[in-house]
Amino acid sequence: MSKEIPEQAYLAQLLKDLDYDSAYAQGRPLKSIFFGGGTPSLMSGEFYQSLIPAIAQRIPFADDIEITLEANPGTTEAERFKAYAESGINRLSLGVQ
């Protein structure tokens, strides 16, 4: 059984879903995005470097948008944090279970 996450396939489906629902934003800018549940910190920084600009192309961002990633301490490493910051994530929510 492969432990590799099919990030590109998942990204394509997320964007397909966003394309379907983006009209509900009615041109209003996004003020926050929360990536949480299901351990989103398992996804690579490159995944978020593709996803966040793709969201911004569909729905405008507020200048002070807060983009939060929920992370479990065991699934994070220093290089991932750097890549997350480079993608535009500006807040971490650490879940300690």
Order of alpha helices (4+ residues) and beta strands (2+ residues): alpha-beta-alpha-beta-alpha-beta
